[in-house]
């Protein structure tokens, strides 16, 4: 038998900080009273009580509370408790929490709801119009006319089953041409893959790009529809991703994400400093490699003249491989499983490029510094380009396998890595040929 | 008085290659006969005759011919004659020429029609539904239902005036909510800027992105509507532009524009070779600079140890500036007129970054190579970063002013430039401090 609620007793317990006891108490009262009792407590006490509630009750309680009350309680949870709650929370509740918010509030709330940064969940709108398969077209039109104002788009209308699972979309265009007596399911487009809310935003954006749809459906782990990512957001996402890749490829600055002139000189310097320092520290490797070969260098100072040329060429060759592969990975053209094949291809490309450069450089270097140095430079070019292309491909692939964004391992980072290792080739070849 | 046509005479003249005489002849016959006479000639003879016709007559004749006949005649013109013809051609004719073609054929035809590569004209669809301002909503719906199948989009409906000039768009969404008796112009959205067909594709794409519209109207120089660039094309355009910028920033490879594994090793090497060679030739500068300072280097081989570190840091700093500015320019945040302001800002950022690196490097270099070398390296870092940032900003800005795509002058090119000049700073400072 369920006990009747005793607000006074609970208030006094809360005053003494007996939050877990209250949670126990609440699990024994009638379901409809739980939310009321919790709402009767001041926020600072309701939150810790909520935290001690069993997840099954947590969800139930949320249904009985207003949107701001729910958000405050969810906010008070630890991230992992929040994630567990969210997994159980019905899609309808999650959607209710997000409806009616400004884009900025929505971004904050999705963060609170535990969708990872840059996930599809962060970019979805909960303001869409949903249809059911057996709805006649005439009724669908009525719904669109009466409720369409509140939806972010009416051009893509998701269709859900009785248990809120996503089954496909209707393009408004089809309804325009349809007979009023036809049923919605006759126009169902089930070719759009639903996107998990926790998946990366780029997956949603690329899906929209690939299918030329005007929105992508976002679902939870049970396949229940949570929201739509619309094409205008998809454009911004791809643009932002492109900007990030570019910023990292070009000397590794952080993307500004805002207009150039709105950023102060100090802030500009800050976005660049960490990368510049990291790369400079990586470049200390080159100092140490050269130190090892200082005696060789001392014996033949002419070797120093070609250092920048050789490391630049190796660096560029590696950067080319890295850039092509980072792009291919972000578009989904290659997978980490293709590792070996890619490595061999890139090494072959590099050896080919190096051989061509070696052939073209031999005579000029001979005239400039003698045939022995020319031979050293030519052999180094072949080795350095082959090596650089393989490294340029391997590093982003490895980063990807380790779950690091491959773009982080892009051009300048690889260039610096290759500089140091390239110098080793150079001096080993020089020692073998010259001495 | 107009002469009556004489097909036999014209045929015999054409057989003798008297094309300019036939053109003269045609200008004297009645307007409605010109196209007929021209169509009566075999293509190989009609084309040269057409070329000699006055542009005013050319346009007239085109109206009387079928689409394939027109395309063959237009193809036979010189590019400049073609451009002149196109300027005079009414929008309706241009649109007719493009309607009903596959995307690939359309791309070819727009090329033929003289729209520059990567212009908005190359990406527009002529298959849209056009409305007029005074049309009642009910009639608009009728038009959409009966003709909507052939249009590429019905979500954006351009509105034109009596003389075919673009005046705004209607969002289908507004019509869905509208009263059937209302007039189309009550829902007119005239905030979308029309895009000139000859303008860069990125301008159309960015306009769509900025306005979150589903299409951008494309017009000719007289403001007459030619087509729409739709949001799915806009996405592809921005993605492609991003890929190009990225490819150039990362060692300057040409963008593949196709899946990685579909490109052979030989072809991969070819897309990269020209850039690699160009950059290697540019790097010959560094060899020459070092040659000038060979004596200094010989006297103090330790100086060589820091060459890669210094040129890498300078290169990265310059690449950061270049990348940020290329992006800001392509998004339209900065203009060539801001030249001086940008230069000063970037130099300030560079000097700041260089000073921080100098401070951090001083003690380690001192311990490694003595205080004199430490001083030289520190001073060089300040100079090289300030200089590199300014050059990194100046080169793309200058390229832009000269009408060259600023992305061409991106990271690797600037890095190589800075390598050579940075070495000059290094050795001049070294001479001053050490000897």
Interface residues (C-beta under 8 A of the other chain):
Chain A: X144 X145 X148 X149 X154 X155 X172 X173 X176 X177 X208 X209 X212 X214 X231 X232 X234 X235 X236 X238 X239 X242 X243 X245 X246 X247 X249 X250 X251 X252 X253 X256 X259 X260 X261 X265 X266 X268 X269 X272 X273 X275 X276 X277 X279 X280 X283 X284 X286 X287 X290 X291 X294 X297 X298 X301 X302 X304 X305 X306 X307 X308 X309 X311 X312 X313 X315 X316 X317 X318 X319 X320 X321 X322 X323 X324 X325 X326 X327 X328 X333 X334 X338 X342 X345 X348 X349 X352 X353 X356 X357 X360 X361 X368 X385 X410 X411 X412 X415 X416 X419 X420 X423
Chain B: X144 X145 X148 X149 X154 X155 X172 X173 X176 X177 X208 X209 X212 X214 X231 X232 X234 X235 X236 X238 X239 X242 X243 X245 X246 X247 X249 X250 X251 X252 X253 X256 X259 X260 X261 X265 X266 X268 X269 X272 X273 X275 X276 X277 X279 X280 X283 X284 X286 X287 X290 X291 X294 X297 X298 X301 X302 X304 X305 X306 X307 X308 X309 X311 X312 X313 X315 X316 X317 X318 X319 X320 X321 X322 X323 X324 X325 X326 X327 X328 X333 X334 X338 X345 X348 X349 X352 X353 X356 X357 X360 X361 X368 X385 X410 X411 X412 X415 X416 X419 X420 X423
